[in-house]
């Protein structure tokens, strides 16, 4: 009995998800088509049938910021500090720790060998 209930609920979930996403797809397409129809209507009515747009060509406002100065000295200091921290972290990440560990291990082993041989010679 439990398998039938799980199967039914799985089917309901699958069907409702399919229905929901299909509706969302239709809504997105309807919005896109509506926008394209409005653009086409605007072109036909204002550019082809009349010269209204050619007389008063509207230039869209730029959404880019053209500000070149900083808010304050503190903000400039924070930016410099953050840049230095990022540079330091990138340097730490660029170190090949495995080869560094191998070379350190080799140097420690040679140092220990030297100490052991000198200790044997003193006896």
C-alpha positions as CSV (number, residue, x, y, z in Angstrom):
1,X,0.0,0.0,0.0
2,X,2.9,2.4,0.8
3,X,4.4,1.9,-2.6
4,X,1.1,3.0,-4.3
5,X,0.9,6.1,-2.1
6,X,4.5,7.0,-2.8
7,X,4.0,6.4,-6.5
8,X,0.8,8.6,-6.5
9,X,2.5,11.4,-4.6
10,X,5.6,11.2,-7.0
11,X,3.3,11.4,-10.0
12,X,1.5,14.4,-8.5
13,X,4.8,16.1,-7.8
14,X,6.1,15.4,-11.3
15,X,2.9,16.6,-12.9
16,X,2.7,19.8,-10.8
17,X,6.4,20.6,-11.4
18,X,5.9,20.1,-15.2
19,X,2.7,22.2,-15.2
20,X,4.4,25.0,-13.1
21,X,7.5,25.2,-15.4
22,X,5.4,25.1,-18.5
23,X,3.3,28.0,-17.2
24,X,6.5,29.9,-16.4
25,X,7.8,29.2,-19.9
26,X,4.6,30.5,-21.5
27,X,4.6,33.6,-19.3
28,X,8.2,34.4,-20.2
29,X,7.5,33.9,-23.9
30,X,4.3,36.0,-23.7
31,X,6.3,38.8,-22.1
32,X,9.0,38.6,-24.7
33,X,6.5,38.5,-27.6
34,X,4.6,41.4,-26.1
35,X,7.7,43.5,-25.8
36,X,8.6,42.7,-29.5
37,X,5.1,43.6,-30.7
38,X,5.3,46.9,-28.8
39,X,8.7,47.7,-30.4
40,X,7.4,46.7,-33.9
41,X,4.3,48.9,-33.4
42,X,6.5,51.8,-32.3
43,X,8.7,51.4,-35.4
44,X,5.8,51.2,-37.7
45,X,3.8,54.1,-36.3
46,X,6.7,56.5,-35.5
47,X,9.4,55.7,-38.0
48,X,7.6,54.4,-41.1
49,X,4.2,56.1,-41.1
50,X,5.4,59.4,-39.7
51,X,8.8,61.2,-39.2
52,X,8.1,62.0,-35.6
53,X,11.1,60.1,-34.3
54,X,13.5,61.5,-36.9
55,X,12.7,65.1,-35.8
56,X,13.2,64.5,-32.1
57,X,15.8,61.7,-31.8
58,X,15.9,60.8,-28.1
59,X,19.2,59.9,-26.6
60,X,19.0,57.4,-23.7
61,X,20.6,58.4,-20.5
62,X,23.7,56.5,-19.6
63,X,23.5,54.4,-16.6
64,X,27.3,54.4,-16.2
65,X,28.9,56.4,-13.4
66,X,31.5,59.0,-14.4
67,X,32.6,59.9,-10.9
68,X,36.4,60.0,-10.7
69,X,37.1,61.2,-7.2
70,X,37.0,59.2,-3.9
71,X,34.4,59.7,-1.2
72,X,37.0,60.3,1.5
73,X,40.6,59.6,2.5
74,X,39.5,56.7,4.6
75,X,37.9,55.0,1.6
76,X,41.0,55.5,-0.4
77,X,43.1,54.0,2.4
78,X,40.7,51.0,2.7
79,X,41.1,50.4,-1.1
80,X,44.9,50.5,-0.9
81,X,44.8,48.2,2.2
82,X,42.5,45.7,0.4
83,X,44.7,45.7,-2.7
84,X,47.8,44.9,-0.5
85,X,45.9,42.1,1.3
86,X,44.8,40.6,-2.0
87,X,48.4,40.8,-3.4
88,X,49.7,39.0,-0.2
89,X,47.0,36.3,-0.4
90,X,47.8,35.7,-4.1
91,X,51.5,35.4,-3.3
92,X,50.7,32.8,-0.5
93,X,48.6,30.9,-3.0
94,X,51.3,30.9,-5.6
95,X,53.8,29.1,-3.4
96,X,54.3,25.5,-4.3
97,X,54.1,24.1,-0.8
98,X,54.8,20.5,-1.8
99,X,58.2,21.3,-3.5
100,X,59.0,23.7,-0.6
101,X,58.4,20.9,1.9
102,X,60.5,18.5,-0.1
103,X,63.5,20.9,-0.2
104,X,63.1,21.6,3.5
105,X,63.0,17.9,4.3
106,X,66.2,17.4,2.2
107,X,68.0,20.2,4.0
108,X,66.9,18.9,7.5
109,X,68.0,15.4,6.6
110,X,71.5,16.6,5.4
111,X,71.8,18.7,8.6
112,X,70.9,15.7,10.8
113,X,73.4,13.5,8.8
114,X,76.1,16.1,9.4
115,X,75.4,16.3,13.1
116,X,75.3,12.5,13.4
117,X,78.6,12.1,11.6
118,X,80.3,14.7,13.7
119,X,79.0,13.1,16.8
120,X,80.4,9.7,15.7
121,X,83.8,11.3,15.0
122,X,84.1,12.8,18.4
123,X,83.7,9.5,20.1
